Amino acid sequence: MTTTPEQAPSLFESFFQLEARMFLLAGIRIALAEDGKDLTSLGIFSDSDLATGHIIAKQKTVVAGLPLIPLIMEFAGCEFQHMINVDEGDSVSPGTLIAAIQAPATHLLRTERVILNYLGHLSGIANLTASYVAALAGTRTTLLDTRKTLPGLRYAEKYAVRVGGARNHRLNLSEMLMVKDNHIDRAGGIREAVDALRKTYGEDCPPIEVECRTLDEVALAAECRVTRIMFDNMDLPTMAEALKRVPAGIETEASGNVTLENIAAIGQVGPDFVSVGRLTHSAPCSDFSMTLSQIA
């Protein structure tokens, strides 16, 4: 388990506030609207037909997205009761009962795929994240995600990363200023780019991170006393040397072509952070099913 039962509700509530909650609810609304009317179910079930949907895990996985179940049912506009049988962040075995929902059959069938899509996608991210976190165990390096997320699902996906035990990189382009090669080329150099940002934003300047590909670039970024220096696609010996050139008080981050096979070695070198786009853009969907039993 990556979060305790006491932490799970507070993690969801603290994460999905203001803008994040707005995007989450908009996504649920769009997902239900995409399916339109369930004419098949409306043509076979009456409004008075009640059913219970049992959500079952079909594989071993970390579970993420349970708090979305009642939100989706609320958007469906019906009276319902639900029971969550596991905790957010639990690792479950195949055949585990995850949750049960009692509602009109037409509403259950309309929401079934939306619930399973969210649950499968977010659990898949949390599950993959947990495996990367485990690979870093015993090192000082903290795992981060990236902005390589599906449009409209960034907050949900980054929440799933948190459930899996990692931390989030910047949520948007204004949370941290990332100086990359295009910015450096336009400004005329690393120092010039950093100076331009500090002049533009003054005392309200967000944290600045500089993406460095060479040891010379690392040295220049360190002289600028930026918040964080990213080692972009560096091999391990170069990264080890780069760390020696970064003074205390400046964070370091490894990024680029990080896999489960090499992340432990990166952690042994010892940057503060390692960011992995695969957590969100390549996580396999976890498999869940919903079986319905009609209530007489």
N, C-alpha and C positions, 0 to 999 in steps of 0.2 A: 504494500500500500504506500502510495507516495504522499497522500494527505490523510490526516486523521479525521474521524467523523466530526469532531468539533471544528476543524479547520475548513472542511469542504463548503458548508453554506456561506461562511464568511468570505472565502476565496471567490465564489461566484458573485456574491453581492458586491464585494469591494471592486471586483474587476469590471462588472457590467453596470457602470454608472454613467450618467449623462450621455456623451456621444457614443460610447461603447454600447450602451443599452439601446439607444436609438437605432444603431445599425443592426443589432441583434433582432429586435422586434420587426424592423423593416424586412429583414431576410426571411423571417418566419411568414410574414404576410405575403411576400412574393412567392415563396415556396408553395403555399396553399393555393394562391391565385393561379399558379402555373398549371395545376391539375384541373382547375375548373370544377364543374359539377360531376359527381360520381354517378352517372346515369345508370350504370349497371346495378349498383347497390340500391339506388332510389327506386329502381324498377322491380326489385325483388323483396326488399325489407320494408316493413311499415315503420312509421315514426315511433311506434310503441315497442318495437323489438329492441330489447336490451341484450348486450353481450359483454363478455369479459375478454380482453386481449392480454395474453401472457407473452412478455418479451423474454426470449431465451437466447443466451449466448451460444453460438455454434462453434466457438474456438476459444482457446486460452487468450485472454486479452486484458489489458488495463481498461477500465470503463470510465468514459468521460461524456458529459452531456446530459446527465440525469435531470438536472433542474430545468432543462428545456421541455421535458415531457408535459408538465402541467401548463407551461406557457403555450405550447402548441395546441393543447386541448382547449384552453381558454379562447384562443383565436378561432377555434372551430365553432364556438358559440353554442355550447351544449352543457347540460348538467353532467358532471362526471365525478367519479371517485378514483383515486389511484393509490397504489402502495408501491414504494420503492424498497426492494429487497436487499440491495447492496449499497455500499457507500461510494460516493464519487472518489475515483482514484484507486478503488480496489482492483486487484488482479483476480480474475475469475476463471473457472474451468469450463470446458464445453458442457452444455446442459444446465448451467446455472440459471435459475429464474432471476431475471434482472428487475422486472417490475410487472405489475398487473394494473390494468385500467378497466373500469366498468363505466360504460356509456352507451347511448343509442348505437346500434350496430352501424347505421349509415355514417355516423360521425367517426366511429372507430376506423372503419374501412377507408374513409376519406383521409384521415390523418396518419394511417399506418405507415405509408412509404415516407412521408415527411419525417416522422419520428425516427424511423430506422435509418434514413439517410443521414440525419444529423448525428445520431448515436454512433453509427458505424464509422463515419468520417472522423468525428472528434475522438472516438476511442482509438482509432487507428493511429492518429497523431500522438495521443498520449502514450500508446503502447510502444511506438517507435522511439519516442523521446525517452521513455524509461530505460530502454535498452542502451541508448547513448549515455545516459546518466550513469548507469551501472558500469559501463566501460571506463568512465572517468573516475570511478571510486578510488580513493587513496591518493588522488592528486589535488592540487590547489586550484585547478582550472574549473571555471563555471561554464556550463553549457548555455548558449543563447540560440534563439531562432533568428530569422531574417524577415524581410518584407516580401519574400517570395511566397505570397499567399494568393488564394483565389479571390477575384474581385467580389466584394460584398461580404466575404467571410473572414476578413482579417482578424477581427476581434474574437470571433468564435474559435478560430484556429490557434491564435496566440493564447487564448484561455486554455485550450487543450494542452498546449505545451507546458503551461504552468501546472496543470494537473499531473502531467508526466514527470514533473520534478525539476524542470529547467526554468530559466528566466527569459524574459523578453528583451530583445534588442528594441530599438526605437519603434513605436507604434505608427508613427507618421513622419513626414519630412520636416516637421517643425520641432519635434521633440529633441533631436540631436542634429547638428550640422555635419554632414559627411562630405569631406573634401576628397574628390576623386580626380582621376587624370584629366577629365574635361575641364574641371574647375581650375586645376593647376596650370594647364596649358593656356587657358584664357587669361588668368591673372598674371602669368609670367613666372610662376614658381610657387613653392609651398609657402614660404614666408609671406609673399605678396597676397596669396589667397587668404591666409589666416588673418593678416592685417586688415584686408578688405572686409572680412566678416566682422571683426571686432569694431571696426570703424562704423560699419553700417548699423549694428545692433547695440553697441555701447554696453552699458551696465546690464541690459536685459539679454545679452548674447547667450543663446543656448550653449550647451556643451559642444565642443568641437572635436571631431575625430578625423584623422588623416589616414587615408589609405596609402600604404607604402609598399613598393615592390623591391626596393634595393636598400642596402645598408646606408648608403648616402642619404636616401630619402628619410630613413628612420632618424638619422642624426639631425637633419634639418627640422623635422617635426618635433623632436625632443627639444631643440633650441627654442622653438616657439612656445613651449610649455602648454601644449594642447591638452585636452582632457584625456584623450585616448589615441593610441597609435595602432592601426591595423596592419598586421603582417599578411600581405596579400599573396597567396599561393607560394609562400616560401618553403623550401625544403627544411628538414629538421636542423641540420648544421647551421644554415643561415639564420633560422629563427633563434637558435641558441645564442648566436653572436649578436643578433639584433637586441635580444633581451638585455645584454650587458651594456648596451648603449642607451637604454631608457632609464632616466633617473627616477628615484622614488617620487611618488606623487602623481605619476602619469600611468594610466591604465594601459594594458596591452591586450590585443585580441588577435587570434589566429583565424584565418578565413580562407576558403577556397579548396575544393576537392577533398573535403573532410568526409571520411567514411567510418563505419563501425570497425573496419579493419585497421585504420591508422589513428583513430582518435585517442586511444590510450597512450600511444607514443607521443602525440602532441601534448597530452596532459603531463607526461613525464618531463618534457622540456620546460613547461611551467608558465605559459602566458596566463593572465588573469581570466581571460574569456576565450572561448572558441565558438564561432557561429556556424550553424549548419542549416543550409536551405532545405536539405532533404527532409527535415522534420515535418515541414508543411507541404512542400511540392511533390514529395515522392512517398508519403506514408501510405501503405496499403490499407484499404478500408477493412475494419473489423466486421465480422459476420454475425448478425443477429437476425432472429426471425420473430414474427408475432403470430401466435395461434389464437383463434377466436373460438370461444364456446358460448353458444346462445343461451340466454336465461329465459326459461319458460315463463 
